[in-house]
Amino acid sequence: MKKLKLETTLDVFDSVSELPQDIQELMIKAQQAREKAYAPYSSFKVGAALQLANGEVVLGNNQENAAFPSGLCAERVAIFYAGATYPGVAVTSIALTVRSLEHTVTKPTPPCGACRQSIAEYEVNQKSSINIYFMGETGTVVKADSIEVLLPFVFDNTFLK
C-alpha cells in the first residue's frame, strides 16, 4: 500500500482592503448581492460575484425554497447565469461572502461541495483556472488559485469517455 500526501496552498488576506483593487470591487458587489439573498429558512445569506474575461460581472445569491432541496446556492446561481448569458466566455475570478442573521460570521466560508463540482465543470470546460476568493461577513479573505485546490480529485468529463 502507498499513501498519497496532498498539500494545499492558499493566500490569506487579513481583510478586503488588502485585496487587489479589482478584487475589492468584486467582493463589494458580492456583498451587495448577498443582501438580496432569499434565505428565510437558514437565515444564512450568501453572495457571489463573477468576473468574466469579457469584463462583465455576474452576480448571484442563494435562493431557498420550502420544498428543500429545491433552492440553489449563490455560486451556482451566478455561474449558471454566466454560462447561459455569456456562453464560451471564461470566468476569471469569483468573490464569495456570507452573512448570518443570527450571528457574525468571521470565518472564511468556502463553496459547498455541489458548488465546487459546478465550478470544476466550468474550469475544465474553459481550460483555465478560476481564482476563488471567499470570506465570512467580515475579517479574513482566502484565495484559492483554482477549484482543484479546494476539490483535489475533480470528477470531470474525462471519466465519462
Backbone as ProteinMPNN parsed JSONL, in Angstrom:
{"seq_chain_A": "MKKLKLETTLDVFDSVSELPQDIQELMIKAQQAREKAYAPYSSFKVGAALQLANGEVVLGNNQENAAFPSGLCAERVAIFYAGATYPGVAVTSIALTVRSLEHTVTKPTPPCGACRQSIAEYEVNQKSSINIYFMGETGTVVKADSIEVLLPFVFDNTFLK", "coords_chain_A": {"N_chain_A": [[0.853, -1.186, 0.0], [0.456, 2.22, -0.774], [0.787, 5.61, 0.264], [-0.761, 8.669, -0.426], [0.159, 11.945, -0.333], [-1.295, 15.061, 0.067], [-0.945, 18.502, -0.552], [-1.959, 21.788, 0.161], [-2.066, 25.095, -0.951], [-2.977, 28.242, -0.002], [-3.795, 31.673, -0.39], [-3.913, 34.119, 2.109], [-5.627, 36.888, 3.228], [-5.767, 39.594, 5.473], [-7.938, 41.306, 5.47], [-10.554, 42.713, 3.384], [-9.508, 45.076, 2.386], [-6.85, 44.523, 1.827], [-6.84, 43.182, -0.54], [-6.261, 43.06, -4.149], [-7.234, 45.973, -6.021], [-9.258, 45.567, -8.042], [-10.357, 43.162, -7.191], [-11.261, 43.849, -4.675], [-13.388, 45.494, -5.435], [-14.954, 43.578, -6.732], [-15.58, 41.934, -4.548], [-17.102, 43.709, -3.027], [-19.326, 43.926, -4.682], [-20.225, 41.301, -4.46], [-20.95, 41.335, -1.764], [-23.073, 43.147, -1.873], [-24.84, 41.697, -3.484], [-25.282, 39.563, -1.78], [-26.907, 40.672, 0.203], [-29.35, 40.712, -1.02], [-30.209, 38.157, -1.032], [-32.441, 35.351, -0.82], [-33.275, 33.947, 1.921], [-35.071, 32.714, 3.93], [-35.273, 30.445, 5.529], [-32.809, 29.347, 6.403], [-31.563, 31.606, 7.34], [-29.123, 32.448, 6.456], [-27.245, 34.217, 4.472], [-25.84, 34.366, 1.247], [-23.569, 35.711, -1.073], [-22.413, 36.06, -4.417], [-20.011, 37.081, -6.802], [-18.967, 37.14, -10.078], [-16.186, 37.583, -12.135], [-15.853, 38.031, -15.504], [-14.022, 37.102, -18.481], [-14.562, 38.874, -20.519], [-14.964, 41.256, -19.268], [-17.411, 41.652, -18.076], [-19.442, 41.502, -15.101], [-21.016, 39.133, -13.172], [-23.677, 38.458, -10.998], [-24.846, 36.616, -8.129], [-27.021, 35.09, -5.698], [-28.001, 33.177, -2.809], [-30.952, 31.206, -3.103], [-33.568, 30.132, -1.45], [-35.992, 27.5, -0.762], [-39.114, 26.304, 0.335], [-39.636, 23.691, -0.26], [-37.34, 21.907, 0.294], [-34.733, 20.12, -1.272], [-34.939, 22.246, -3.177], [-33.947, 24.798, -3.579], [-31.18, 27.01, -4.482], [-27.676, 27.535, -4.411], [-25.666, 30.547, -4.086], [-23.304, 30.604, -5.633], [-23.788, 28.755, -7.704], [-26.092, 29.874, -8.831], [-24.972, 32.205, -9.926], [-22.859, 31.211, -11.63], [-24.208, 29.545, -13.409], [-25.918, 31.381, -14.585], [-24.007, 32.997, -15.831], [-22.974, 31.146, -17.688], [-25.259, 30.714, -19.228], [-25.862, 33.251, -20.241], [-23.494, 34.321, -21.247], [-22.173, 32.376, -23.059], [-19.26, 30.424, -23.525], [-17.531, 32.399, -22.663], [-14.891, 32.935, -20.518], [-14.741, 32.477, -16.954], [-12.969, 34.381, -14.739], [-12.476, 35.134, -12.068], [-13.962, 34.572, -8.856], [-15.834, 35.979, -6.28], [-16.854, 35.465, -2.989], [-19.113, 35.791, -0.293], [-20.558, 35.639, 2.974], [-23.34, 35.971, 5.28], [-24.8, 35.654, 8.39], [-28.02, 35.887, 9.818], [-28.232, 35.486, 12.429], [-25.827, 35.455, 13.858], [-22.477, 36.841, 13.855], [-20.432, 36.126, 11.163], [-17.181, 35.4, 10.977], [-15.372, 33.671, 10.017], [-13.743, 32.521, 7.115], [-15.747, 31.364, 4.481], [-15.996, 28.715, 2.444], [-17.03, 27.512, -0.873], [-19.772, 25.158, -1.028], [-19.875, 21.544, -1.431], [-21.414, 20.812, -3.76], [-21.351, 23.193, -5.186], [-18.618, 23.452, -5.582], [-18.199, 21.325, -7.335], [-19.691, 22.24, -9.528], [-18.288, 24.581, -10.205], [-15.901, 23.372, -10.887], [-16.622, 22.064, -13.247], [-16.884, 24.232, -14.996], [-14.253, 25.246, -14.986], [-12.863, 23.068, -16.165], [-14.152, 22.964, -18.654], [-13.554, 25.521, -19.745], [-10.871, 25.371, -19.812], [-9.097, 26.698, -18.144], [-8.009, 28.031, -15.003], [-9.938, 29.281, -12.218], [-9.827, 32.0, -10.115], [-10.619, 31.927, -6.742], [-12.082, 33.716, -4.274], [-12.919, 33.92, -0.903], [-14.88, 34.709, 1.978], [-16.147, 35.423, 5.318], [-18.628, 37.356, 6.862], [-17.146, 39.489, 7.723], [-13.636, 40.223, 8.187], [-10.972, 37.879, 7.605], [-9.918, 37.048, 4.286], [-9.778, 34.461, 1.972], [-7.881, 33.103, -0.687], [-8.067, 30.863, -3.337], [-6.257, 29.48, -5.96], [-7.422, 27.921, -7.865], [-10.207, 25.726, -8.403], [-9.368, 23.178, -8.004], [-7.675, 23.268, -5.848], [-9.399, 23.343, -3.717], [-10.938, 21.151, -4.215], [-9.496, 18.509, -4.709], [-9.623, 16.017, -6.128], [-11.06, 16.099, -8.767], [-14.065, 15.302, -10.322], [-14.638, 14.882, -13.609], [-15.482, 15.317, -17.14], [-13.715, 13.545, -18.354], [-13.865, 11.094, -17.128], [-16.116, 10.001, -18.141], [-15.75, 9.237, -20.694]], "CA_chain_A": [[0.0, 0.0, 0.0], [1.135, 3.515, -0.809], [-0.008, 6.74, 0.741], [-0.665, 9.869, -1.235], [0.095, 13.142, 0.512], [-1.753, 16.25, -0.642], [-0.658, 19.783, 0.079], [-2.767, 22.889, -0.363], [-1.557, 26.438, -0.695], [-3.997, 29.279, -0.132], [-3.386, 33.016, 0.015], [-4.798, 34.623, 3.161], [-5.584, 38.341, 3.394], [-6.383, 39.948, 6.751], [-9.211, 41.99, 5.238], [-10.843, 43.071, 1.995], [-8.651, 46.191, 1.985], [-5.564, 44.006, 1.367], [-7.007, 42.574, -1.862], [-6.072, 43.972, -5.283], [-8.376, 46.883, -6.174], [-10.337, 44.971, -8.826], [-10.993, 42.115, -6.391], [-12.025, 44.573, -3.655], [-14.64, 45.902, -6.08], [-15.731, 42.365, -6.955], [-16.099, 41.496, -3.256], [-18.177, 44.645, -2.665], [-20.507, 43.513, -5.466], [-20.711, 40.065, -3.836], [-21.621, 41.733, -0.526], [-24.355, 43.742, -2.26], [-25.688, 40.59, -3.936], [-25.602, 38.795, -0.578], [-28.007, 41.307, 0.936], [-30.599, 40.458, -1.759], [-30.473, 36.717, -0.985], [-33.716, 34.892, -0.271], [-32.845, 32.922, 2.873], [-35.973, 32.75, 5.082], [-35.221, 29.213, 6.313], [-31.495, 29.188, 7.04], [-31.089, 32.916, 7.819], [-27.714, 32.465, 6.055], [-27.223, 34.851, 3.16], [-24.594, 34.19, 0.508], [-23.477, 36.486, -2.305], [-21.322, 35.712, -5.322], [-19.76, 37.961, -7.947], [-18.036, 36.517, -11.009], [-15.55, 38.432, -13.14], [-15.696, 37.295, -16.75], [-12.903, 37.536, -19.316], [-15.004, 39.987, -21.372], [-15.15, 42.439, -18.436], [-18.714, 41.633, -17.396], [-19.548, 40.947, -13.757], [-22.286, 38.439, -12.987], [-23.977, 38.313, -9.577], [-25.777, 35.583, -7.703], [-27.217, 34.935, -4.266], [-28.742, 31.951, -2.555], [-32.398, 31.254, -3.259], [-34.095, 28.978, -0.73], [-37.328, 27.07, -1.117], [-39.712, 25.481, 1.386], [-39.513, 22.302, -0.713], [-35.914, 21.598, 0.307], [-33.597, 20.969, -1.614], [-35.212, 22.913, -4.448], [-33.244, 26.073, -3.677], [-29.891, 26.981, -5.172], [-26.621, 28.346, -3.803], [-25.268, 31.764, -4.8], [-22.269, 30.307, -6.617], [-24.401, 28.107, -8.871], [-26.949, 30.865, -9.487], [-24.115, 33.098, -10.72], [-22.103, 30.548, -12.69], [-25.152, 29.077, -14.423], [-26.344, 32.583, -15.312], [-22.892, 33.38, -16.709], [-22.933, 30.191, -18.789], [-26.437, 30.895, -20.08], [-25.877, 34.585, -20.843], [-22.213, 34.562, -21.924], [-21.57, 31.073, -23.338], [-17.917, 30.46, -24.089], [-16.708, 33.443, -22.041], [-14.274, 32.364, -19.314], [-14.834, 33.094, -15.638], [-11.587, 34.544, -14.267], [-12.458, 35.208, -10.595], [-15.228, 34.516, -8.115], [-15.79, 36.504, -4.918], [-17.954, 34.917, -2.203], [-19.23, 36.295, 1.065], [-21.746, 35.154, 3.672], [-23.772, 36.68, 6.485], [-25.879, 35.017, 9.126], [-28.903, 36.83, 10.508], [-28.247, 35.082, 13.836], [-24.53, 35.709, 14.476], [-21.496, 37.39, 12.925], [-19.558, 35.101, 10.588], [-15.849, 35.941, 10.709], [-14.594, 32.585, 9.43], [-13.913, 32.43, 5.665], [-16.69, 30.294, 4.171], [-15.782, 28.28, 1.065], [-18.197, 26.928, -1.547], [-20.17, 23.813, -0.628], [-19.44, 20.507, -2.36], [-22.127, 20.901, -5.041], [-20.842, 24.372, -5.89], [-17.255, 23.124, -6.016], [-18.318, 20.491, -8.531], [-20.154, 23.089, -10.632], [-17.165, 25.436, -10.593], [-14.949, 22.481, -11.564], [-17.114, 21.847, -14.613], [-16.554, 25.419, -15.788], [-12.792, 25.28, -15.163], [-12.497, 22.042, -17.149], [-14.703, 23.38, -19.947], [-12.85, 26.695, -20.275], [-9.442, 25.02, -19.847], [-8.315, 27.655, -17.356], [-8.44, 28.099, -13.612], [-10.726, 30.404, -11.714], [-9.415, 32.455, -8.781], [-11.778, 31.908, -5.853], [-11.884, 34.494, -3.05], [-14.071, 33.725, -0.037], [-14.808, 35.294, 3.313], [-17.388, 35.465, 6.065], [-19.216, 38.703, 6.767], [-16.024, 40.39, 7.953], [-12.397, 39.539, 8.527], [-10.031, 37.258, 6.686], [-10.323, 36.607, 2.951], [-8.909, 33.399, 1.481], [-7.859, 32.953, -2.144], [-7.609, 29.621, -3.947], [-5.921, 29.752, -7.362], [-8.206, 27.03, -8.715], [-11.1, 24.858, -7.633], [-8.623, 21.958, -7.679], [-7.101, 23.441, -4.515], [-10.474, 23.046, -2.768], [-11.532, 19.874, -4.614], [-8.328, 17.96, -5.403], [-9.938, 14.902, -7.015], [-12.195, 16.588, -9.546], [-14.781, 14.394, -11.235], [-14.956, 15.656, -14.805], [-15.938, 14.567, -18.301], [-12.773, 12.506, -18.78], [-14.298, 9.813, -16.556], [-17.291, 9.544, -18.869], [-15.368, 8.901, -22.084]], "C_chain_A": [[0.888, 1.235, 0.0], [0.2, 4.561, -0.24], [0.268, 7.923, -0.159], [-0.82, 11.069, -0.317], [-0.3, 14.325, -0.364], [-1.38, 17.485, 0.146], [-1.476, 20.867, -0.609], [-2.115, 24.202, 0.007], [-2.666, 27.431, -0.991], [-3.38, 30.613, 0.259], [-4.404, 33.519, 1.026], [-4.553, 36.121, 3.333], [-6.311, 38.674, 4.694], [-7.741, 40.626, 6.593], [-9.369, 42.276, 3.75], [-9.9, 44.163, 1.506], [-7.266, 45.748, 1.51], [-5.635, 43.396, -0.039], [-6.629, 43.56, -2.96], [-7.355, 44.78, -5.511], [-9.543, 46.249, -6.938], [-11.067, 43.881, -8.049], [-11.75, 42.735, -5.22], [-13.386, 44.958, -4.213], [-15.551, 44.705, -6.336], [-16.351, 41.878, -5.644], [-17.22, 42.422, -2.775], [-19.452, 44.285, -3.416], [-21.095, 42.216, -4.909], [-21.458, 40.376, -2.541], [-22.989, 42.343, -0.829], [-25.335, 42.662, -2.718], [-26.166, 39.764, -2.741], [-26.824, 39.365, 0.13], [-29.356, 41.11, 0.252], [-30.976, 38.981, -1.746], [-31.852, 36.445, -0.387], [-33.409, 33.69, 0.62], [-33.741, 32.887, 4.111], [-35.877, 31.525, 5.993], [-33.905, 29.068, 7.061], [-31.022, 30.462, 7.729], [-29.598, 33.094, 7.527], [-27.65, 32.954, 4.619], [-25.84, 34.707, 2.52], [-24.67, 35.017, -0.763], [-22.262, 36.067, -3.11], [-21.232, 36.753, -6.423], [-18.682, 37.308, -8.793], [-17.499, 37.558, -11.966], [-15.343, 37.575, -14.375], [-14.572, 37.901, -17.579], [-13.279, 38.706, -20.229], [-15.27, 41.266, -20.574], [-16.473, 42.492, -17.7], [-18.578, 41.055, -15.994], [-20.947, 40.366, -13.62], [-22.475, 38.195, -11.491], [-24.92, 37.146, -9.329], [-25.91, 35.615, -6.197], [-28.048, 33.689, -4.028], [-30.242, 32.206, -2.589], [-32.971, 29.99, -2.632], [-35.535, 28.688, -1.135], [-37.851, 26.173, -0.006], [-39.648, 24.0, 1.024], [-38.028, 21.974, -0.86], [-35.685, 20.274, -0.404], [-33.779, 21.729, -2.927], [-34.523, 24.26, -4.617], [-31.912, 25.919, -4.389], [-28.929, 27.946, -4.494], [-26.242, 29.523, -4.689], [-24.273, 31.475, -5.916], [-22.864, 29.705, -7.879], [-25.37, 29.037, -9.578], [-26.096, 31.717, -10.432], [-23.438, 32.379, -11.88], [-23.021, 30.007, -13.779], [-25.683, 30.261, -15.239], [-25.251, 33.024, -16.288], [-22.83, 32.457, -17.917], [-24.087, 30.361, -19.751], [-26.402, 32.214, -20.852], [-24.63, 34.867, -21.671], [-21.529, 33.225, -22.245], [-20.199, 31.231, -23.992], [-17.005, 31.53, -23.519], [-16.199, 32.897, -20.705], [-14.593, 33.185, -18.068], [-13.394, 33.188, -15.127], [-11.49, 34.54, -12.748], [-13.868, 35.125, -10.05], [-14.967, 35.091, -6.728], [-17.04, 36.013, -4.196], [-17.941, 35.492, -0.798], [-20.551, 35.834, 1.663], [-22.09, 36.078, 4.832], [-24.915, 35.909, 7.105], [-26.72, 36.111, 9.781], [-28.934, 36.545, 12.007], [-26.938, 35.338, 14.576], [-23.579, 36.27, 13.421], [-20.554, 36.274, 12.468], [-18.224, 35.758, 10.237], [-14.955, 34.912, 10.038], [-14.814, 32.55, 7.914], [-14.732, 31.183, 5.302], [-16.556, 29.901, 2.706], [-17.066, 27.753, 0.426], [-18.501, 25.526, -1.009], [-19.706, 22.812, -1.695], [-20.108, 20.588, -3.723], [-21.63, 22.094, -5.861], [-19.419, 24.143, -6.372], [-17.297, 22.301, -7.295], [-18.769, 21.325, -9.731], [-19.048, 24.018, -11.12], [-16.128, 24.602, -11.345], [-15.358, 22.247, -13.006], [-16.75, 23.02, -15.518], [-15.046, 25.543, -16.0], [-12.351, 24.283, -16.239], [-12.94, 22.483, -18.543], [-13.928, 24.544, -20.557], [-11.34, 26.496, -20.356], [-8.56, 26.08, -19.188], [-8.883, 27.736, -15.944], [-9.216, 29.371, -13.309], [-10.182, 30.744, -10.332], [-10.667, 32.554, -7.912], [-11.408, 32.61, -4.551], [-13.111, 34.282, -2.175], [-13.798, 34.253, 1.366], [-16.131, 35.085, 4.038], [-18.033, 36.827, 5.828], [-18.118, 39.757, 6.881], [-14.765, 39.551, 8.105], [-11.617, 38.993, 7.349], [-10.682, 36.863, 5.36], [-9.294, 35.568, 2.498], [-9.024, 33.333, -0.035], [-7.316, 31.58, -2.509], [-7.381, 29.918, -5.428], [-6.728, 28.922, -8.354], [-9.134, 26.225, -7.831], [-10.384, 23.573, -7.244], [-7.926, 22.047, -6.318], [-8.133, 23.046, -3.45], [-11.123, 21.678, -3.018], [-10.479, 19.104, -5.415], [-8.597, 16.784, -6.342], [-11.212, 15.241, -7.791], [-12.767, 15.46, -10.402], [-15.19, 15.229, -12.438], [-15.318, 14.743, -15.962], [-14.972, 13.489, -18.771], [-13.131, 11.132, -18.215], [-15.448, 9.202, -17.341], [-16.977, 9.091, -20.282], [-14.757, 7.533, -22.176]], "O_chain_A": [[1.918, 1.29, 0.672], [-1.021, 4.409, -0.265], [1.398, 8.144, -0.595], [-1.818, 11.192, 0.393], [0.298, 14.555, -1.415], [-1.488, 17.508, 1.372], [-1.652, 20.847, -1.827], [-1.669, 24.395, 1.138], [-3.221, 27.456, -2.089], [-2.53, 30.669, 1.149], [-5.61, 33.368, 0.832], [-3.425, 36.561, 3.554], [-7.36, 38.097, 4.983], [-8.593, 40.532, 7.476], [-8.437, 42.102, 2.965], [-9.53, 44.177, 0.332], [-6.572, 46.523, 0.853], [-4.603, 43.126, -0.652], [-6.669, 44.771, -2.739], [-8.447, 44.296, -5.215], [-10.694, 46.381, -6.523], [-12.271, 43.696, -8.23], [-12.78, 42.201, -4.809], [-14.411, 44.777, -3.557], [-16.768, 44.799, -6.178], [-17.508, 41.459, -5.622], [-18.189, 41.955, -2.177], [-20.542, 44.335, -2.846], [-22.314, 42.044, -4.884], [-22.48, 39.756, -2.248], [-23.957, 42.08, -0.115], [-26.518, 42.708, -2.381], [-27.314, 39.321, -2.701], [-27.678, 38.615, 0.602], [-30.398, 41.318, 0.873], [-31.955, 38.589, -2.38], [-32.354, 37.208, 0.439], [-33.297, 32.561, 0.142], [-33.243, 33.015, 5.229], [-36.359, 31.569, 7.125], [-33.898, 28.701, 8.236], [-30.167, 30.403, 8.613], [-28.895, 33.797, 8.252], [-27.954, 32.22, 3.678], [-24.813, 34.902, 3.17], [-25.693, 35.032, -1.448], [-21.21, 35.757, -2.55], [-22.247, 37.245, -6.915], [-17.612, 36.963, -8.292], [-18.264, 38.33, -12.545], [-14.727, 36.512, -14.302], [-14.215, 39.066, -17.403], [-12.401, 39.45, -20.667], [-15.748, 42.253, -21.133], [-16.639, 43.301, -16.787], [-17.707, 40.225, -15.734], [-21.939, 41.032, -13.916], [-21.545, 37.776, -10.802], [-25.687, 36.746, -10.204], [-25.024, 36.105, -5.496], [-28.721, 33.2, -4.936], [-30.731, 33.256, -2.171], [-32.874, 28.906, -3.207], [-36.203, 29.51, -1.761], [-37.1, 25.363, 0.538], [-39.61, 23.148, 1.912], [-37.522, 21.789, -1.967], [-36.437, 19.338, -0.132], [-32.833, 21.833, -3.708], [-34.523, 24.808, -5.719], [-31.56, 24.831, -4.843], [-29.317, 29.03, -4.059], [-26.471, 29.499, -5.898], [-24.379, 32.028, -7.011], [-22.498, 30.087, -8.991], [-25.468, 29.0, -10.805], [-26.456, 31.923, -11.591], [-23.441, 32.885, -13.003], [-22.651, 30.009, -14.953], [-25.873, 30.146, -16.449], [-25.537, 33.38, -17.431], [-22.654, 32.919, -19.044], [-23.925, 30.177, -20.957], [-26.862, 32.279, -21.992], [-24.697, 35.57, -22.679], [-20.428, 32.965, -21.759], [-20.007, 32.055, -24.886], [-15.821, 31.57, -23.853], [-16.984, 32.453, -19.868], [-14.701, 34.41, -18.117], [-12.683, 32.185, -15.089], [-10.532, 34.005, -12.192], [-14.832, 35.547, -10.689], [-13.987, 34.729, -6.077], [-18.15, 36.127, -4.717], [-16.882, 35.659, -0.192], [-21.54, 35.661, 0.951], [-21.26, 36.855, 5.303], [-25.881, 35.554, 6.429], [-26.196, 37.127, 10.238], [-29.579, 37.266, 12.768], [-26.938, 35.43, 15.803], [-23.854, 36.18, 12.224], [-19.96, 35.571, 13.285], [-18.146, 36.571, 9.316], [-13.884, 35.258, 9.539], [-15.961, 32.549, 7.467], [-14.435, 30.082, 5.766], [-16.953, 30.659, 1.821], [-18.073, 27.571, 1.11], [-17.598, 24.803, -0.589], [-19.201, 23.212, -2.744], [-19.435, 20.445, -4.744], [-21.505, 22.008, -7.083], [-19.053, 24.592, -7.458], [-16.53, 22.545, -8.226], [-18.27, 21.127, -10.839], [-18.892, 24.218, -12.325], [-15.544, 25.068, -12.323], [-14.507, 22.236, -13.896], [-16.356, 22.826, -16.668], [-14.609, 25.91, -17.091], [-11.559, 24.622, -17.118], [-12.174, 22.38, -19.501], [-13.672, 24.551, -21.761], [-10.62, 27.336, -20.896], [-7.431, 26.325, -19.614], [-10.077, 27.535, -15.724], [-9.157, 30.368, -14.028], [-10.087, 29.87, -9.471], [-11.652, 33.184, -8.296], [-10.531, 32.156, -3.817], [-14.236, 34.446, -2.648], [-12.671, 34.247, 1.862], [-17.11, 34.628, 3.448], [-17.982, 37.37, 4.725], [-18.163, 40.79, 6.212], [-14.825, 38.322, 8.146], [-11.605, 39.563, 6.257], [-11.826, 36.411, 5.315], [-8.088, 35.779, 2.628], [-10.108, 33.485, -0.599], [-6.244, 31.182, -2.052], [-8.224, 30.54, -6.074], [-6.714, 29.198, -9.553], [-8.875, 26.06, -6.639], [-10.752, 22.94, -6.255], [-7.622, 21.023, -5.707], [-7.781, 22.486, -2.412], [-11.776, 21.122, -2.135], [-10.548, 19.047, -6.643], [-7.833, 16.587, -7.286], [-12.292, 14.729, -7.497], [-12.039, 14.763, -11.11], [-15.982, 16.163, -12.317], [-15.446, 13.531, -15.786], [-15.373, 12.598, -19.52], [-12.732, 10.113, -18.777], [-15.721, 8.008, -17.215], [-17.861, 8.61, -20.99], [-14.381, 7.097, -23.265]]}, "name": "protein", "num_of_chains": 1, "seq": "MKKLKLETTLDVFDSVSELPQDIQELMIKAQQAREKAYAPYSSFKVGAALQLANGEVVLGNNQENAAFPSGLCAERVAIFYAGATYPGVAVTSIALTVRSLEHTVTKPTPPCGACRQSIAEYEVNQKSSINIYFMGETGTVVKADSIEVLLPFVFDNTFLK"}
